[in-house]
Every structure is written in C-alpha cells, then in structure tokens.
C-alpha cells in the first residue's frame, strides 16, 4: 500500500474529526439533558441508619514541598517509562524505513529515524500526566535538542571510526534532524492539535477511531481483493464467492444466454474463441 494513499486518508479523517466531533458532543449533551429532565421511576427506600464507624487515626500532615517533590519524581518516572516503551518500536520502524528506502543502515541513519519516532513519547507523557500545552511544548523542544545533540556526536564518532577527522560542518546534522522531524511528524502534530481542543477533547479520540475504521476499510478491502485475484489458487474462489456467488440460477442463465449471443459492433460480428465460450457457458463470467 502506498504511503501517500494512507497519508491522504489519514489527513481526511483528521479534518472530518474536527467537523464531526462537535456534532457528537452536541448530540451527547442533548441526550444527557433529556435524561436528566425525564421522570424518575419508583422511589427507592431509604436505607436504615447505622452506627457511626470509628474514624481511623489521621495520618501525619505532609508538607507542600514534599508533595511537589513526590509529584516531580513521579513525572520523571512516567517520562522515562514512555521513552523506554517507544525505544524498541522506534528502532524497528527505523530499520524498516531504511530497508524500504534502500538507504545504508548506519548508526546515524538509524538514530535519525528512531529519534524522530521517539519524540512521540512527549505527547504520551503529556496525556498521562495532564501536563499543560506550553509546558509539554517546552519538554518536547528539550527532548528534540537532546536527540539532535546525540545525533551530532554520533555522526562525529562514526566519521572518526571510518578513519577521517571530524569537522565542524557535522553540526548541521542538528538542523537536518529538525527538518526530518518536522516532515515526519507533521500529521501527528496536526492530529494532536485537533484532539487537544478543550471542548471536544473528551469525544475526539473516539470519533477519530471510528472514522479511521470506516475510511480504511474500503481501501484495505480493495487491496485484499486485488491480492487474492493476483494468486492462482484464490482467483477462482474470489470470483465465485463475490458478486457472482450471490446471483441466483435464473439470473446466471439469462446472463450466460445473453453473452452467448453474437455481439454486433459497427456492423461486424464478434466471435468468442473456444476458451471464452467454455467460461461463458459455465456461468462464471457475467455481463
């Protein structure tokens, strides 16, 4: 499947999400208000009163500084966990990208592609910790700078390993990494901007998932049918199990009879060869 085709459908789904999500939210609001204004059923009996339970001894009060320090440690652990969870998939995707693009598998190329994918850990961290937008943006810039610095250092080491002296122009690899990341992450950033709108934040992911399924189902179905028709063992089974498999016998007989007739085009008769006549007679080919 072509990457441009998938990107086209993905972009269309994101635009449709921005249009459909407010409608879904409005319909949900109407349903909730209607449910709140409807009459209730039979009233429930009040539970009998029980004796008050003894309250547990209150814990020692925690200072604000200790709570903030605990929260900071927890945020760092979540960020490290998100980066570690994306490290292996990012490495595999980088190797696949280099193999499909027929590029040399060098440490610099692998880090360039894997580091770009690794930046997606920042929005994951922001969603898990309810981090404000500008704070998440600063964190994303910091992570990108770290990955770019690692890429520059690795390019110098790779040049020294090949027997050549490192040069200052290799610092431009940082700019190349920024360009590559901007191109590769353009669609995810647009999706994140749409899903982060405060009014539709609660329903946008569900709307996006549903629209994505409906958008990709026809594309995947066509690709699967083409793949089955391209193989000898499944071509006949696909044709018999498709539209022609649901035609009744009468329709098949009428269609085969029409095809067996001589076709007149420009005053000349078109005759079928023996193989085509056998196929038409069997009822596999239909008009």
N, C-alpha and C positions, 0 to 999 in steps of 0.2 A: 504494500500500500504506500502511495506517495506521501511524503511528509507534508507537502504543500496542500494536499487534499484534506489531511487531518487538521492542519492549522486553519484552513478555511472554515471547516465545520466547527472547530473549537471557538473561533472568533465569533461566528454566528450565534453559537449557544450563549456566549458571554453577553452579547448585545441583547439577545432575547431574554436573558435573565434579568437584565436591568429594566426591561419593559414589563415582564410578566410578574416579577416578584412584588411590586406594589399592588397589582391586582389581586394576587393571592393574599397579601396582608390585609387588603380592604375586605375581601370576602371572609377571611377568618375573623376580622373584627365584627362584621355584621352577624356572623354565626354566634360569636360569644355574647354579644349584646342581646340577641334573640333568646339565647338560652337563659340569660340572667333575668329577662323580663317575663319568661313563661311561668305559669303557675306551678307550684311545687306539688308533690304527691302528698300522701298522708303523712302527718307529722310523726316524727319518731319519738318514742317515750324517753323521758329524761332518766338518765342512769341514777341509781341511788347514791347518796353521798357516802363516802368512805372516810375513814380516819386519815388525818394528815400523816404522810410518811416523814420519818425523821430526815432532815436535810444533812447531806454529807458535810464534813468539815471543809470549809473553803480553802482552796489552795493559796499558797503564798502569792501575793501580787507580783506580777512581772513588770519590770521597768520597760519604758518605751525603747530605750537603746538596745536592750536585749532582744525585744521583739523585732526591731528593724534589722538587727544583725542576723537573727534566725531567718528572716524573710530573704535577705540578701544571699545567705548561704544556699537556701532552697532554690532561688532563681539561678544561681550559678550551676547547681547540680542539674537542673532541668535543661539548661543550655548545653551543658556537656553531654547529657543523655541524648538530646536531639541531634547534636553533631555526630555522636558515635553511631546513632541509629541510621543516619544518612551516609556514613562513610563508605560502607561496603556497597550499597546500591549505586552510589555515585561512581565508585571505582569500576563497577561492572558496566554501567552505562557509558563511561568514558572509553573503555576498551571496545565496546560495541560500536560507538561512534567512530573511533579511529579505524576499525576494521571495515565498516561500511563506506567510509570516506576514502579508504585506501591511503591513509596517512601513516607515516612511520610511528611506531609505538615507542616513543621516548619518554623519559620521566617528565620533561617539560610539557609535552602534549597531553600526557595523562593528567597532570596536575591542573593544566589549563581547563580541561573539560570537567574533571571531577570537582575542582574548586568552585566552578560556576554552579554546578548542581548542589554543592554543599551550602551555598548561600540560602537555599530554601529552608534551612533549619531556623533562620531568624523569624519568618512569619509563623512557623510552627510554635516556636518559643513564645511569640507574642500572643498567640491564641490561647495557649495553655496557661499563661500567667496573667492574662488580661492587661498586657503592657500597653500604655498609650502609644498613639501613632508616632509622634515625634521622637519618643524615646526608642521605639523599635527601629525607626529610621536611622537614628544615630548608631544603634547597635549594629544594624546591617552595614553601614558605612565602615565601622570599625572592623567587622569580620572581613569585609571585602579588602580593606587595606592590609590586614594580616595575610590573607591568601595571596594578594598581589606581591607582598614583600617576600613570602616564601617562594613564589614563582621566580622572582628575580634572582634570589640567592641560589635556587636550584639550577637556573639556567647558567649562572656563572660556574657552579660546580661541574655541570655537565660539559661546559666548554673546557674547563681545566682538565677534566678526565680524558677528553679527546686529544690532549696534548697541545692545546692552544691557550694563550694567555687571555684571561677575562678582560673585557673592555667596558667602558662606561656606557656605551650605547645600549648595552643589555638592560639598562634601567628602563628603557622604553617598553620592555615587556610588561611593565605595570600598566601602561596605557593600553597596550594590546589586550590585556586581560579585562580591563574596564570596557573596551569596545565589544569584546566577545560576550561578556556577561550581559551587556545591555541588549545585544541582539537575541541571545538565547532566552533571557528572562523577560522579554517584552510582554508576551502573552500571560505568563503567570502574574506579572505585576498589574496588568490591566484587570485580571480576574480578582486579585486581591483588593484593588481599588473599588471594584463593584461590590464585592462582598462585605467591605468594611463600612459601607454607608449605614449610619446608625438606625435609620428607620426600617430598613429591610435586612438587617444583619441576622435576624432570627430565622427568616424563611429563605433567604437567598441560597444557602448551600443545598437545601432540599430541592428547590426549583431548578438549580443548575444541574444537579444529578439526574433529575427526571428528564429535563430537556436534552441532556447529553445522551441518555439512553435512546430516546426517540430519534435523535439526529444521526447517531452512528449505526443504529440497527439496519436501515436500508443499505448503507454503504457496506457494512460487513456482510449482509445477506447477498448483495451483488457479487462481492469478491469471492464468497464461498461458492456461489453457483458457478462462477467462471472457473474456479479451481476444480470443481467436480466435473464440469464439462470438458476440461482440458485433459483429463485422465481417461484412458480407455476403459478401465473396469467400472467407472462410475458414470460415464456419459449416458449410456442407455438407461441406467437406473434413474438418473436425474430427469431425463425426458419422460420416462413412463410415470414417475412419481410426481411430476409437476402438474402443469395445467392439463396436459393430455390425460393424465391418470384420473382426473375427476370428470371427464366427459362420459356421458352415458353411451350405450352402444348405438343408439339411433343417430346421435349427432356424429359419431365416428363413421358410421356407414354412409351418411349423407356427405360428409366432407371428403371421404375417400372416393365416392362416386363422382363428385364434382371435379376432383383432381384427375381422375382417370379420363375425363373428357378432354378433347383436343382444345387447346388454347389458341385463340385467333389474335394475332398481333400484327397489324399492318398488312392484313390480307394473307399472311403465311401461317401455316400450322406448325406448332412446336411439338416435337415428338420427344418423349422421355426414353432414355435408354433402359436396358433390362434391369439394371440395379435400382434405378429410381422407381420403376413400375413395381418392383417387388416391395420396396419400402412403403410406397403409397398403398398398395393392396393390403399390407399388414396393418395399416391404420396408425402407424407411428407418426407419420408426417401429417400435419393438418394445415388447412389454409390459415 
